[in-house]
């Protein structure tokens, strides 16, 4: 079932237990780092259009690994089964169960590493999903600043430095160490609400050149 996939994978017994699926067509699948963050995302989401799959820790580095090796890993098989489009000779983009696949990890370097590990999976084994413009990265905030009734979220250190240069050092500042520290309302308003969120399309003009780059940063050398 993992290899062949298909949009018919609607039975609860077929889909991963950790997947909180959406009800509507053309939905979004969030691949979320950590059970705590996934819990907040499930509470925050629009259940009609947003599905949540929680991932435990750092997924397998699939660079240079064959299909029969990677499907032994539960986190990988959960991702593949949720996508429904199959792999290798049985891949069919028409069977992809979601219009967008969105990586959602902490805003720190560990979260960045997790995003790169998942990007490696798509580059190595599901490049058609990238070519079709279906893969994205969500950008959660790093800082929360309150001034009176106003709340401002800043996405990284560079945004904070720009703010400080323009307005001075804020006094009431919260730094989110991870997604799990955000409540459902904060996660929705900053990262999941289509009206407010920032999504980075994960695209490349040349898959082979990008694979060479990933060979340097994710390979054995």
KOLTI-927632 format. One record per residue: residue in one letter; residue number from 1; x, y, z of N, C-alpha, C in turn. Coordinates in Angstrom, 2 decimals, padded with zeros to 5 digits. Example, Ala and Ser with C-alpha at 12.3 -4.5 7.8 and 13.67 -1.06 7.14 Angstrom:
// residues 2
   residuo   num       nc1       nc2       nc3      cac1      cac2      cac3       cc1       cc2       cc3
         a     1    013.19   -005.69    007.80    012.30   -004.50    007.80    013.20   -003.30    007.80
         s     2    012.85   -002.25    007.08    013.67   -001.06    007.14    012.90    000.03    007.87
***
This chain:
// residues 221
   residuo   num       nc1       nc2       nc3      cac1      cac2      cac3       cc1       cc2       cc3
         x     1    000.82   -001.21    000.00    000.00    000.00    000.00    000.86    001.26    000.00
         x     2    002.00    001.19    000.70    002.87    002.35    000.76    003.41    002.68   -000.62
         x     3    003.82    001.64   -001.36    004.46    001.87   -002.65    003.45    002.27   -003.71
         x     4    002.30    001.61   -003.74    001.34    001.88   -004.81    000.51    003.12   -004.54
         x     5    000.12    003.34   -003.30   -000.60    004.56   -002.93   -001.96    004.66   -003.59
         x     6   -002.46    005.87   -003.67   -003.75    006.10   -004.32   -004.68    006.92   -003.46
         x     7   -005.55    007.69   -004.09   -006.49    008.53   -003.35   -007.55    007.70   -002.64
         x     8   -007.62    006.41   -002.95   -008.62    005.55   -002.32   -008.24    005.20   -000.89
         x     9   -007.05    005.63   -000.44   -006.60    005.31    000.92   -007.36    006.17    001.93
         x    10   -008.64    005.89    002.08   -009.48    006.66    002.99   -009.82    005.88    004.25
         x    11   -009.59    004.58    004.24   -009.93    003.76    005.39   -008.98    004.08    006.55
         x    12   -009.51    004.12    007.74   -008.71    004.42    008.91   -007.58    003.41    009.07
         x    13   -007.83    002.16    008.67   -006.82    001.13    008.80   -005.66    001.33    007.84
         x    14   -005.88    002.06    006.75   -004.83    002.29    005.76   -003.94    003.47    006.14
         x    15   -004.53    004.53    006.66   -003.80    005.75    006.95   -003.11    005.68    008.31
         x    16   -002.01    006.39    008.49   -001.28    006.35    009.77   -002.15    006.82    010.94
         x    17   -001.95    006.20    012.09   -002.72    006.57    013.28   -002.47    008.03    013.66
         x    18   -001.25    008.52    013.42   -000.90    009.89    013.83   -001.41    010.95    012.86
         x    19   -002.01    010.54    011.74   -002.51    011.50    010.78   -003.90    012.00    011.18
         x    20   -004.01    013.31    011.36   -005.32    013.94    011.53   -005.70    014.49    010.16
         x    21   -006.51    013.75    009.42   -006.78    014.09    008.04   -007.77    015.24    007.94
         x    22   -007.84    015.86    006.76   -008.81    016.93    006.53   -010.03    016.35    005.81
         x    23   -011.11    017.09    005.82   -012.38    016.60    005.28   -012.59    016.95    003.82
         x    24   -012.00    018.05    003.37   -012.28    018.53    002.02   -011.24    018.11    001.00
         x    25   -011.54    018.42   -000.27   -010.62    018.15   -001.36   -009.59    019.28   -001.45
         x    26   -008.48    019.01   -002.15   -007.43    020.01   -002.38   -006.91    020.60   -001.07
         x    27   -006.74    019.75   -000.08   -006.28    020.20    001.22   -004.77    020.32    001.30
         x    28   -004.30    020.57    002.53   -002.88    020.74    002.80   -002.44    019.72    003.85
         x    29   -001.28    019.14    003.65   -000.72    018.24    004.64    000.47    018.92    005.31
         x    30    000.35    019.14    006.62    001.46    019.67    007.41    002.26    018.51    008.00
         x    31    003.55    018.48    007.70    004.46    017.52    008.32    005.12    018.26    009.48
         x    32    004.74    017.88    010.71    005.05    018.69    011.90    006.05    017.97    012.79
         x    33    007.07    018.70    013.20    008.09    018.17    014.09    007.58    018.07    015.51
         x    34    007.57    016.85    016.07    007.29    016.67    017.49    005.83    016.50    017.83
         x    35    005.57    015.68    018.85    004.18    015.39    019.25    003.50    016.61    019.87
         x    36    004.25    017.40    020.65    003.66    018.57    021.29    003.20    019.59    020.24
         x    37    004.08    019.87    019.28    003.73    020.81    018.22    002.59    020.28    017.37
         x    38    002.61    018.98    017.09    001.54    018.39    016.30    000.20    018.51    017.03
         x    39    000.23    018.37    018.36   -000.99    018.53    019.14   -001.55    019.93    019.02
         x    40   -000.67    020.94    019.12   -001.11    022.33    018.96   -001.64    022.58    017.55
         x    41   -000.95    022.00    016.55   -001.37    022.19    015.16   -002.73    021.56    014.90
         x    42   -002.98    020.40    015.50   -004.28    019.74    015.33   -005.39    020.57    015.94
         x    43   -005.09    021.21    017.07   -006.08    022.05    017.72   -006.30    023.35    016.95
         x    44   -005.23    023.85    016.32   -005.30    025.14    015.65   -005.89    025.07    014.25
         x    45   -005.77    023.96    013.59   -006.01    023.85    012.15   -007.46    024.09    011.75
         x    46   -007.62    024.33    010.46   -008.93    024.28    009.81   -009.11    022.85    009.33
         x    47   -009.94    022.08    010.02   -010.05    020.65    009.75   -010.60    020.34    008.36
         x    48   -011.23    021.32    007.71   -011.74    021.09    006.37   -010.62    021.01    005.34
         x    49   -009.57    021.80    005.55   -008.54    021.92    004.52   -007.13    021.56    004.98
         x    50   -006.92    021.35    006.28   -005.57    021.14    006.78   -005.46    019.82    007.54
         x    51   -004.55    018.99    007.06   -004.25    017.71    007.71   -002.91    017.82    008.43
         x    52   -002.77    017.10    009.54   -001.57    017.17    010.36   -000.98    015.77    010.53
         x    53    000.30    015.63    010.22    001.03    014.40    010.51    002.22    014.74    011.39
         x    54    002.17    014.28    012.65    003.27    014.52    013.57    004.42    013.56    013.30
         x    55    005.63    014.07    013.35    006.84    013.26    013.14    007.65    013.25    014.43
         x    56    008.16    012.09    014.77    008.92    011.95    016.01    010.41    012.20    015.75
         x    57    010.90    013.32    016.26    012.32    013.62    016.14    012.76    013.82    014.70
         x    58    014.03    013.52    014.46    014.60    013.72    013.13    014.39    012.48    012.27
         x    59    013.81    012.68    011.09    013.53    011.55    010.21    014.82    011.01    009.61
         x    60    014.72    009.83    009.02    015.87    009.17    008.42    016.47    010.02    007.30
         x    61    017.80    010.10    007.26    018.49    010.73    006.14    018.44    009.75    004.96
         x    62    017.67    010.09    003.94    017.44    009.16    002.83    018.40    009.37    001.67
         x    63    019.38    010.27    001.82    020.30    010.51    000.71    021.10    009.24    000.41
         x    64    021.05    008.82   -000.85    021.81    007.66   -001.29    021.22    006.32   -000.90
         x    65    020.05    006.33   -000.26    019.43    005.08    000.17    018.37    004.63   -000.82
         x    66    018.23    003.32   -000.99    017.26    002.76   -001.93    015.87    002.69   -001.29
         x    67    014.87    002.54   -002.15    013.48    002.51   -001.71    013.23    001.40   -000.69
         x    68    013.75    000.19   -000.96    013.48   -000.93   -000.06    014.09   -000.73    001.32
         x    69    015.10    000.15    001.40    015.71    000.45    002.69    014.93    001.51    003.45
         x    70    014.46    002.55    002.76    013.82    003.65    003.48    012.41    003.30    003.96
         x    71    011.74    002.36    003.26    010.36    002.05    003.67    010.33    001.15    004.92
         x    72    011.49    000.80    005.45    011.54    000.10    006.72    011.39    001.08    007.89
         x    73    011.53    002.37    007.60    011.45    003.41    008.62    010.01    003.87    008.77
         x    74    009.47    003.83    009.99    008.04    004.13    010.21    007.69    005.57    009.87
         x    75    008.55    006.53    010.25    008.24    007.94    009.94    008.14    008.15    008.43
         x    76    009.03    007.50    007.69    009.01    007.62    006.22    007.76    006.98    005.64
         x    77    007.42    005.78    006.12    006.23    005.11    005.59    004.96    005.89    005.94
         x    78    004.94    006.53    007.12    003.79    007.36    007.48    003.62    008.51    006.49
         x    79    004.73    009.14    006.12    004.69    010.24    005.15    004.19    009.73    003.80
         x    80    004.77    008.63    003.34    004.43    008.10    002.01    002.97    007.65    001.94
         x    81    002.51    006.98    003.00    001.13    006.51    003.01    000.16    007.69    003.03
         x    82    000.50    008.72    003.79   -000.36    009.90    003.85   -000.43    010.59    002.49
         x    83    000.69    010.67    001.79    000.71    011.32    000.48   -000.14    010.56   -000.53
         x    84   -000.04    009.22   -000.52   -000.87    008.39   -001.38   -000.45    008.29   -002.83
         x    85    000.66    008.94   -003.21    001.03    008.98   -004.63    002.03    007.90   -005.02
         x    86    002.41    007.05   -004.07    003.34    005.97   -004.39    004.75    006.47   -004.58
         x    87    005.64    005.55   -004.98    007.05    005.89   -005.21    007.59    005.06   -006.35
         x    88    008.75    005.48   -006.85    009.45    004.69   -007.86    008.59    004.45   -009.09
         x    89    008.56    003.20   -009.55    007.81    002.84   -010.76    006.31    003.01   -010.59
         x    90    005.84    003.03   -009.37    004.39    003.13   -009.12    003.97    004.54   -008.73
         x    91    004.87    005.51   -008.89    004.51    006.89   -008.54    003.49    007.44   -009.53
         x    92    002.47    008.12   -009.02    001.47    008.78   -009.85    001.05    010.07   -009.16
         x    93    001.47    011.20   -009.72    001.18    012.50   -009.12   -000.32    012.75   -008.98
         x    94   -001.11    012.17   -009.87   -002.56    012.36   -009.81   -003.15    011.78   -008.53
         x    95   -002.44    010.86   -007.90   -002.93    010.24   -006.67   -002.50    010.98   -005.40
         x    96   -001.73    012.06   -005.56   -001.33    012.84   -004.39   -002.60    013.36   -003.70
         x    97   -002.73    013.08   -002.41   -003.97    013.35   -001.71   -004.13    014.81   -001.27
         x    98   -003.10    015.63   -001.47   -003.14    017.00   -001.01   -002.62    017.95   -002.10
         x    99   -003.12    019.17   -002.07   -002.67    020.17   -003.03   -001.34    020.80   -002.60
         x   100   -001.10    020.85   -001.29    000.16    021.35   -000.76    000.68    020.41    000.31
         x   101    002.00    020.23    000.34    002.68    019.53    001.42    003.58    020.55    002.10
         x   102    003.36    020.79    003.39    004.01    021.91    004.09    004.85    021.40    005.26
         x   103    006.13    021.73    005.25    007.02    021.36    006.34    006.88    022.39    007.45
         x   104    006.64    021.91    008.67    006.48    022.81    009.81    007.36    022.32    010.95
         x   105    008.46    023.02    011.18    009.40    022.66    012.24    009.76    023.91    013.03
         x   106    010.46    023.70    014.15    010.89    024.83    014.98    011.72    025.82    014.16
         x   107    011.75    027.06    014.63    012.49    028.11    013.92    013.99    028.08    014.22
         x   108    014.45    027.10    015.02    015.86    027.04    015.39    016.64    026.13    014.43
         x   109    017.98    026.00    014.60    018.78    025.16    013.70    018.34    023.70    013.66
         x   110    017.88    023.15    014.79    017.39    021.76    014.77    016.19    021.63    013.85
         x   111    015.28    022.61    013.90    014.14    022.60    013.00    014.56    022.71    011.56
         x   112    015.58    023.54    011.31    016.11    023.65    009.96    016.68    022.33    009.47
         x   113    017.36    021.60    010.36    017.92    020.30    009.99    016.81    019.31    009.64
         x   114    015.74    019.32    010.42    014.62    018.43    010.14    014.00    018.76    008.79
         x   115    013.86    020.05    008.48    013.33    020.43    007.17    014.22    019.92    006.04
         x   116    015.55    020.01    006.23    016.47    019.55    005.20    016.38    018.03    005.02
         x   117    016.20    017.30    006.13    016.05    015.85    006.05    014.81    015.47    005.24
         x   118    013.71    016.19    005.45    012.48    015.89    004.70    012.63    016.32    003.25
         x   119    013.30    017.46    003.01    013.56    017.88    001.64    014.39    016.84    000.90
         x   120    015.32    016.21    001.61    016.14    015.16    001.00    015.28    014.00    000.52
         x   121    014.28    013.62    001.32    013.36    012.55    000.93    012.66    012.90   -000.38
         x   122    012.17    014.12   -000.49    011.45    014.52   -001.70    012.38    014.62   -002.90
         x   123    013.58    015.17   -002.69    014.53    015.29   -003.80    014.97    013.93   -004.32
         x   124    015.23    013.00   -003.40    015.75    011.69   -003.78    014.67    010.78   -004.36
         x   125    013.47    010.81   -003.77    012.48    009.79   -004.09    011.14    010.33   -004.60
         x   126    010.90    011.62   -004.43    009.62    012.20   -004.89    009.86    013.54   -005.60
         x   127    010.82    013.59   -006.53    011.13    014.89   -007.17    009.98    015.46   -007.97
         x   128    009.07    014.60   -008.42    007.91    015.09   -009.19    007.02    016.01   -008.36
         x   129    006.98    015.76   -007.04    006.19    016.62   -006.16    006.79    018.03   -006.12
         x   130    008.13    018.10   -006.13    008.81    019.39   -006.17    008.58    020.06   -007.52
         x   131    008.74    019.30   -008.60    008.54    019.85   -009.95    007.13    020.41   -010.12
         x   132    006.15    019.79   -009.46    004.76    020.22   -009.58    004.45    021.42   -008.69
         x   133    005.43    021.89   -007.91    005.22    023.05   -007.04    004.32    022.76   -005.85
         x   134    004.39    021.54   -005.32    003.51    021.14   -004.22    004.17    021.21   -002.85
         x   135    005.49    021.41   -002.80    006.21    021.35   -001.52    006.53    022.76   -001.02
         x   136    006.24    022.99    000.28    006.43    024.30    000.89    007.04    024.15    002.28
         x   137    007.58    025.26    002.77    008.04    025.34    004.15    007.29    026.46    004.86
         x   138    006.68    026.15    005.99    006.05    027.18    006.80    007.12    027.90    007.61
         x   139    006.87    029.17    007.92    007.85    029.98    008.65    007.24    030.44    009.97
         x   140    007.47    029.70    011.05    006.95    030.11    012.36    007.77    031.26    012.93
         x   141    007.19    032.05    013.82    007.94    033.17    014.41    008.94    032.70    015.45
         x   142    009.98    033.52    015.63    010.99    033.26    016.65    010.73    034.12    017.90
         x   143    010.12    035.30    017.68    009.90    036.24    018.77    008.46    036.74    018.79
         x   144    007.98    037.05    019.98    006.68    037.68    020.18    006.90    038.94    021.01
         x   145    006.41    040.05    020.50    006.63    041.34    021.16    005.27    041.98    021.45
         x   146    005.05    042.35    022.72    003.80    042.99    023.11    004.06    044.42    023.53
         x   147    003.29    045.33    022.96    003.37    046.75    023.32    001.95    047.25    023.47
         x   148    001.49    047.38    024.73    000.11    047.74    024.97   -000.81    046.63    024.48
         x   149   -001.74    046.99    023.64   -002.66    046.00    023.08   -002.14    045.38    021.78
         x   150   -001.02    045.90    021.30   -000.46    045.42    020.04    000.47    044.23    020.27
         x   151    000.35    043.21    019.42    001.24    042.06    019.46    001.90    041.93    018.09
         x   152    003.22    041.84    018.10    003.99    041.73    016.86    004.82    040.46    016.92
         x   153    004.84    039.71    015.82    005.64    038.49    015.74    006.78    038.72    014.74
         x   154    007.99    038.32    015.14    009.17    038.45    014.29    009.72    037.07    014.01
         x   155    010.08    036.82    012.74    010.36    035.45    012.31    011.77    034.97    012.58
         x   156    012.72    035.89    012.75    014.10    035.44    012.98    014.93    036.58    013.57
         x   157    016.22    036.30    013.81    017.11    037.31    014.41    017.27    038.52    013.49
         x   158    017.31    038.28    012.19    017.46    039.39    011.24    016.27    040.34    011.33
         x   159    015.06    039.78    011.46    013.87    040.62    011.60    013.92    041.41    012.91
         x   160    014.43    040.76    013.97    014.56    041.46    015.25    015.57    042.60    015.15
         x   161    016.71    042.37    014.50    017.73    043.41    014.35    017.18    044.59    013.56
         x   162    016.41    044.29    012.51    015.80    045.36    011.72    014.84    046.18    012.56
         x   163    014.05    045.48    013.38    013.09    046.17    014.25    013.82    047.06    015.25
         x   164    014.88    046.52    015.88    015.63    047.28    016.90    016.25    048.53    016.29
         x   165    016.81    048.41    015.08    017.43    049.57    014.42    016.39    050.65    014.13
         x   166    015.17    050.21    013.85    014.14    051.16    013.46    013.40    051.75    014.66
         x   167    013.12    050.91    015.68    012.26    051.36    016.77    012.91    051.29    018.15
         x   168    014.09    050.69    018.24    014.72    050.53    019.54    014.42    049.16    020.14
         x   169    015.10    048.84    021.22    014.97    047.53    021.86    013.61    047.39    022.54
         x   170    012.81    046.38    022.13    011.52    046.16    022.80    011.73    045.62    024.21
         x   171    010.81    045.97    025.12    010.95    045.57    026.53    010.28    044.23    026.81
         x   172    009.09    044.02    026.29    008.32    042.81    026.59    008.43    041.85    025.41
         x   173    009.44    041.01    025.45    009.73    040.13    024.31    009.74    038.68    024.77
         x   174    009.12    037.81    023.99    009.12    036.37    024.26    009.82    035.67    023.11
         x   175    010.74    034.79    023.43    011.39    033.98    022.39    010.83    032.58    022.44
         x   176    010.30    032.13    021.31    009.77    030.77    021.24    010.92    029.79    021.01
         x   177    011.18    028.92    021.99    012.22    027.91    021.81    011.77    026.82    020.85
         x   178    010.46    026.67    020.67    009.94    025.65    019.77    008.46    025.85    019.54
         x   179    007.93    025.12    018.58    006.51    025.22    018.26    005.65    024.81    019.45
         x   180    006.17    023.89    020.26    005.41    023.39    021.40    005.12    024.46    022.44
         x   181    005.87    025.57    022.41    005.65    026.65    023.36    004.55    027.61    022.91
         x   182    004.10    027.45    021.68    003.03    028.30    021.17    001.69    027.62    021.42
         x   183    000.71    028.41    021.84   -000.62    027.82    021.98   -001.29    027.75    020.62
         x   184   -002.42    027.09    020.55   -003.07    026.85    019.27   -003.43    028.15    018.56
         x   185   -003.89    029.14    019.33   -004.28    030.43    018.73   -003.07    031.13    018.10
         x   186   -001.94    031.12    018.81   -000.72    031.75    018.28   -000.23    031.03    017.03
         x   187   -000.27    029.70    017.06    000.19    028.92    015.91   -000.69    029.17    014.69
         x   188   -001.99    029.25    014.91   -002.91    029.52    013.80   -002.67    030.91    013.21
         x   189   -002.63    031.92    014.09   -002.54    033.31    013.62   -001.22    033.59    012.91
         x   190   -000.13    032.98    013.35    001.19    033.31    012.80    001.65    032.40    011.68
         x   191    001.20    031.15    011.68    001.86    030.15    010.85    000.92    029.33    009.98
         x   192   -000.35    029.21    010.36   -001.25    028.33    009.63   -002.41    029.04    008.95
         x   193   -002.74    030.22    009.41   -003.84    030.99    008.81   -003.41    031.48    007.42
         x   194   -004.09    031.05    006.35   -003.69    031.45    005.00   -003.63    032.96    004.79
         x   195   -004.34    033.71    005.60   -004.35    035.16    005.44   -003.11    035.82    006.06
         x   196   -002.46    035.14    007.00   -001.32    035.75    007.70    000.00    035.03    007.50
         x   197   -000.03    033.77    007.20    001.17    032.93    007.23    002.15    033.28    006.11
         x   198    003.38    032.83    006.29    004.39    032.89    005.25    004.73    031.46    004.82
         x   199    004.52    031.15    003.55    004.91    029.86    003.00    006.02    030.07    001.98
         x   200    007.10    029.33    002.12    008.21    029.40    001.17    008.09    028.22    000.20
         x   201    007.89    028.48   -001.09    007.86    027.36   -002.06    009.24    026.72   -002.14
         x   202    009.29    025.41   -001.99    010.56    024.68   -002.10    010.68    024.17   -003.53
         x   203    011.34    024.95   -004.35    011.45    024.66   -005.78    012.91    024.70   -006.20
         x   204    013.18    024.17   -007.37    014.52    024.24   -007.95    014.40    024.22   -009.46
         x   205    015.27    024.95   -010.12    015.27    024.96   -011.59    016.02    023.76   -012.15
         x   206    016.81    023.12   -011.30    017.62    021.99   -011.78    017.75    020.96   -010.65
         x   207    016.96    019.89   -010.74    016.96    018.85   -009.71    018.36    018.24   -009.54
         x   208    019.04    017.97   -010.64    020.34    017.30   -010.57    021.38    018.18   -009.85
         x   209    021.39    019.48   -010.15    022.33    020.37   -009.45    022.00    020.44   -007.96
         x   210    020.72    020.45   -007.64    020.31    020.50   -006.24    020.69    019.20   -005.53
         x   211    020.55    018.08   -006.23    020.97    016.80   -005.65    022.48    016.79   -005.37
         x   212    023.25    017.41   -006.24    024.70    017.50   -006.00    024.99    018.31   -004.74
         x   213    024.24    019.41   -004.57    024.40    020.22   -003.36    024.05    019.40   -002.12
         x   214    022.94    018.67   -002.19    022.52    017.85   -001.04    023.50    016.71   -000.81
         x   215    024.19    016.28   -001.86    025.24    015.28   -001.69    026.37    015.78   -000.81
         x   216    026.64    017.09   -000.90    027.68    017.70   -000.07    027.22    017.82    001.38
         x   217    025.96    018.30    001.57    025.53    018.58    002.95    024.88    017.38    003.64
         x   218    024.41    016.39    002.86    023.72    015.25    003.46    024.39    013.91    003.17
         x   219    025.41    013.91    002.31    026.08    012.66    001.95    027.10    012.23    003.01
         x   220    027.85    011.17    002.71    028.78    010.59    003.68    030.06    011.39    003.82
         x   221    030.42    012.18    002.80    031.70    012.89    002.81    031.71    013.98    003.88
***
